[in-house]
């Protein structure tokens, strides 16, 4: 098990292959620090006796205690612990845990590599298990890289004018593959390994795009283009919320990258591209049933505290809004729990959660995300944007004015008022807040994808049969 310092020292040692605003930078660039801080907390909590049961588990490969984020679920209990772990970590950080995507990639691959081997006699699963043990033994961080540029959305991968609009196999060699293309999104600036999976179902003609592999984050031919997500900045009035954030949105380019066979998980088996994509998404939406519940927890806590400081906590309309937030958080979480309880084992021994309940939870979270922001904005009445600046609040000659005119209830210190409304301002109106809102709707798949998955797995005929019997039709 690594410490947070071990993680940071290794990350900072990687060669420079990240471009940020036209400059090639190292992982020690200040823009990445909020994300590094967030990932570091996972390592600290894993070594904290209070959290070890949530953040660590016994490896089914070695029996050793390892980080839960590097362990595909081997039981219903594992899935339940995963959801609890992600919710606890997101609550602790005040936002994205930055680790669940990698776990979800590993979980999907642990199922599909075995299934491909069973049909085609390949050796992907054993290769993958060796990689998984390498991840566990070294306590590394990996990614979820699913989304391709996609080009013309009306065309399939093989029909694109530019064949690199989907990551593809450029050449097969005796020692491995050469791949070309790019993947969008992912927290690649703060990760040790990059794990790639197909973004969609493929046809036989799309074979070169049915591709999955893992390579180190600073691997030859890998270039990461990073758009920073500005985290809140504090000078003197520090707060944990302002220490964590997202490390930036990335386009990860694979420019004629050679991947050795022992790190290839799918190579042209097009029938399994959609299977892998949907499974990684399913596991990721399971994580969202924890993290999105945590986001709502934070919205609820902030709104309730604003109401309390304002002396309005007993107002009926506010209590109704808070009740809706509480119901949303627990409904999303309950869907995750139900999906976990109804999970079934795959041929590899990895448990697969029930897709209907998981997608229902993620759908409910996505459809409510902007209403949650609206509720907090409504109850806080925009006071965060009218708050004195940190500099003015700490200027002695302005002390009487700033502390006098931001007061609410007499027994609440002015500094507590400033701290709360500053955090609310950062939660609602900052650049990072805009990112969290988009991620809340689209992360893990937009609501339309959850609807399609629910309908694809739902037994509609059984429901119609219920009505036919009651109506006397059958």
N, C-alpha and C positions, 0 to 999 in steps of 0.2 A: 504494500500500500504506500503510495506516494504522499508526501506532505505538499502543502501549497507552494512552498519554496522549490521543491523538486520539480513540480509542474512548471513553474515560472522559469526556472533556470534552463530547463530543456527547451521550452518555447522560445526563449530569447536567443538560444544558440542556433536556431534554424537560419538558413541562408535567406537573403532578401529576395523575395519573389512577389511582394505585394506592392501594388501601385495605389497611392492615395493622393488625389488631386495632382496627378502628373509626376509625382515623386516616388522613387523606389524606396521603401522604408522597411525597417525591421519590426519585429513583433513588439519591441519596446517603445513604439511610437505612442505618445499620450492618448491618441484617439482610441486605441485598443484597451486602455487601462480599465475602464469601467467593465468591459466584458471579461477581461482577465480576472478582475476582482470577483466577479460573479462566479466564474468557474472555480476559482481558488476556494471559495466557500464550500463547494462540494467536497473538496479534499479535507478541509478542516472538519466539517461535520461528520465525514466518514470515520474520522479518528476520535470523535467525541463520543464517550460512552453513552450519553443521552440519546444520540441519534444513530448509533451503529447498527441497531436492528433494522432500521429503515434503509440506510444508505449502503449497507454491505450485505453479502449473502455468501453461502458456500458454493464454490464453483462445482458444477457437475463433472468437470473435466479433471480437476486436481484435488477437490475436497478442501482447498484453501479458502480462507475468507478473502473475498475480493469485492471490488466496487460493484454495486448493483447495476450501474449504468453500462457495464460490460457483460451483463448476464441475460441472455434470452430467458423468458419465463418458463419454468419447468413444472409449474403447478398453478392451481387457482390462487393459492396463497401468494405466490410470486407476483401474479398480476395485481392482486389487491395491494400488496406492499409497494409495488411500482407506482400505483395511483396515489397512495398516501405519501410516498416519498416525493413525487413531483409536486403535489399540493403543498407539502411542508416546505420544500425548497423555494417554490415560487412565493409563498407567504414570507419567508425569511428574507428574500432578495427584493421583494416588491415588484417582481416582474419575471421575465423569462429565465428558466433554469439553465439554458444553453447546453444541456447534456442529453435530454431525452431523445433528440433526433438520432443521435448515434446509436443509442440503445435500440431504437425502433428499426434502424437499418439492419443491425446485427440480428434482431429477432426475425425479421422477414427472411433474411438470407439463411438463417439456421433451418428454416422450413423448406424453402424452395431449392436450395442446393441438394438436399436429400431427395426431393421429388424428381428433380432432373436426373440425378444419378440412377434412380430406380427405373426410369424410362429409357435412358440412353446409355447406361453403363459407364458414365463419366466418373470422375473422381473429385468433383467440386466439393462435396461435403467434407471429406477428410482434409482437403486443403484448407477449407474454411475453418474447421475446428482447430487446426494448427495456428491459423491467424488469430482466432478468438482467444486461444490460450496465450499467444504473444501479447494481445491487448490486455488480458487479465494480469499476466505476470508483470507487465511493465506499467500497469494502471494508466493506460493511455486514453486520450479523448479522440473520438472520431465523429464523422458528420452524417448528415442526411442530404445527399445531392441527387434530387429527382428531376427537377424542372429543367427542360431544355429551352433554348431560344424559340424553337418551333416555327419560325418564319411565317409562311402563309398557313393560317389555322384551318383553311378549307382543304388542305392537301395532306396526304400521308407523308411519313418521313422520306420514303424513297422517291416521292414525287416532287420534292422541293427543288427549286432552281439552284439553290446553294446546298449541296449535300451535307454541309456541316451545321445545318440548322438543328439537327439532332446529333448528339455525340455518337460516333460510329467507329466500327472496325475499319481501319485503313489498310492493314496488312497483317497476315498471320505468318509468324516465323517459327522455327523449331523451338526457340526458347520462350516465345510469348507473343503478345499482340502489339501492334502499333495502333493507337487510337487518336482521333482528331475530333475537335468540337468544343463545346462549352456546357457548363451547368450554371443555373442561376440560383441565387439565394444561398443560405447556409452560413454558419458562423465560422467560416474557414480560416479567419485570421487568428483564432484562438485554439486551433485544433492541431493534434499531432498527426492524424491520419485523415485521408479523404476517402469516403466510401460512396460509390456511384451505383445507381440502379436506374432501370428504364423509367420513363415518365408516363408510359401508356401501353395499352395492348398493341401488339404488332401482328402483321400478316407475314406470310412467307417471303414476300418481296421486301419486307422491312428487316430481313434477317440481320444485316450488318449493324442494325441499331439495337438489337436485343443484346444488351451488353451490361455487365456489372463487374466491378473490380474495386480494389483498395490500393492506394499508394500514399507515401508520406506527403505531408502538406507542402514541403519544400522540394518536392521531387523534380528531377530534370524535365523541362518542358511544360511545367505547371506555372502559370501566371495568374495571379489573383488581382482583379480590379475591384477596389473597395470604395464604396460611397459611405462616408461616415454618417452615423446617426448621433447627432449632438446630444450628449447626456447633460443633465442639470449640472451647473457649476456653482460651488460655494467657495468663499474665501475664508471666512472665519466661523460662521455659524454652521458647523458641520452637522451632517445627518446621514445615517446609513443609506437611506433611499438614494441620495445623490452620489454614493460611491459606486453603485452598480448600474449597468446599462448594456445596451446592445453594441457589439464591436463593429458593426457596419454591414451594409448589404453588399454582397459580392457577386461578381461574374468570375467563375473559375474556368480558365481556359486551359485545354489540354492540346498543346501544339505538337503533333506527331510524337506523342508520349509512348515509350515502350513500357509494357506491363508484363512482367514474367508470369508464366503459367500458374505458379503457386499462389498468385494473388488475383487470379481471374475466377469469378463466381458464375458467370453466364457469358456464353460466346456463340451467339447465333441461334440459340434454342428459342425461337420466336414465340412458340406457344406459351412459354413461361414468363414472357416479358410483362404481360398484364397481370399475371398471378403475383409476381414479385412486387410490381408497382402498387397493386391494391393491398397487399399484405403490409408493406412498409407504411402505407397510408393508414391502414387499420390500426396498427400498433401506435402510430403517431397520434391518431385521434383518441386512442385510449389514454395516452399521456395528457392530451388536452382536457380530458374529463377531470384530471387533477389540477392542471395549471390554470385552466379557465375558471374553475371553481375558486381557486386562490385569488385570481384577479378580481372576481366579484366580491370575495371576502374583503379585499382592500378597498374597493369602492364603497362597500357597505360600512366598513369601519371608519373611513374618512367622512362619509356623509353623516353618520351617527355622531361623530365627534364634533363636526361643524354645528349640527343641531344642538348638541349639548352646550357648547361654548356660547352659542347665540341665545340660549335659554328657550329653545323651541322644541326640545326633545319630546314634549307631550302633545304636540300638535297632531291632530288626526291625519291630515294629508301627508305629513312627513312620515309618520309611523306606517302609513299604507305603502309609501314608496320604499321604505326600509324593508318592509315585509316582502315586497316583490323581489328585491335584491336577494334577500335570504333564500326565498323559494327558488330563484334562478340558480344560485350557487349549489344548493343541495340537490336540485333536480339533475343538473349536469353531472355532479359527483355520483348520484344514485344510478344514473345510466351507466357510468363507468363501472361501478361496483357490480351491477347486474350483468353487464357484458363480461366481466371477469368471472363471476360465479357460474355463468353458463358456458364458459370456455371449454374447448375440446382439445385433446392432444393430437398433434400431427404425427406423421410417421417418424419424424426425427426426435420426438419427445417434447418438442416445444409446444406450449399451449397457445391456441389461437382463440382470442375473445370473440364473443358473439357479435357479428357485424351490425345487426339491426339496432341493438341497444347502444353500442359505441357510437354509431353514426347519428342516432337520435340525440345523444348527449352533445356531440360536437355541433350538430345542427342547431340545437337549442342555444348553445353558447354563442354561436356566430350571429344568429338572428336577434339576440338580445344585446350584443356588445355596445351598439351605439345608444341604445336606451339606457344602459348603465352609465355611460358618460353623460348623457342628458340629465339623468337623475342627480348625479353628483354636482353637475354644473348648476342645476336648478336649486338644490338645497344650499349650495355655497354662494349662490347669487352673484357669481363673478368677482367675489371680493379678492381672490388671489391675484387677479391682474391689476388691482388697484392698491396693492400692498407697497409700502415704502421699500426702496431698494435696500439691500443688505448694508451698503455703505451709509445710506441715510439713517438707517435704524441704529447703527453703531456710532454715529457722529454725536459727540457730547452736547454740542450747542443745539442740536435738534431733538435731544433726548426727550424733553418735555412734550413736544408736539407728536413725535412718532409713537411714543408709548401711550399717550393720552387718547389719540384719535383712532387707534386700532383696537381699543379695548372692547370687550363684550361683557360677559358676566364679571362682576366685581372681584370674585375670588379666583379668577383665572389670570395668571401673570401675562403681561403683554408679550413677553418672549414666546410663551406657549402659543399665543394667537398667531404671532408672526411665523413660527415654525410650521404650524398646521396649515395655514393658508398658503405658505410658500410651497409646501409639498403638494397641496391640492392644485395650485397653479401649474406645477411641473407635471402632475398626473394628467391634467386636462388640456393644457395649451402649449406645452413645449414642443420642440421638434421631435423629441423622443416619443411624446404622447401621440403625435400623428402616426408614427411608425407602429406603436402598440395597437392603435385602432385598426389600421390596415391588417396587421397580423391577427388581431382578434377575429376579423371577418374571414380572411383568406388562408391563414396558416393551417397547414394540414389538409387543405382542400376547401374550396369555397362551398357555401351552402348547397349550390346546385349539385355538387358531387356527392354530398351526404344524402340528398334526396334520391339521386339515381341509385346509390348503393342500397338504401333502405328498400326502394321498390324492387330492386333486383333480387333481394334476399327475402322479401316479405311474401307470405303465403296468402295472396289476395283471394285465390279460389276458395280457400277454407272459410274466409269471412263471408264470401258470397253464399257459400253453402249454408252457413248459419241462418242467413236471411231467407234463403229458399225454403228451408225446412219450416221456419216460423210462419212464412207466408203461404205455406201449403203447396209450393211449386214442386217440391220433391217429397 
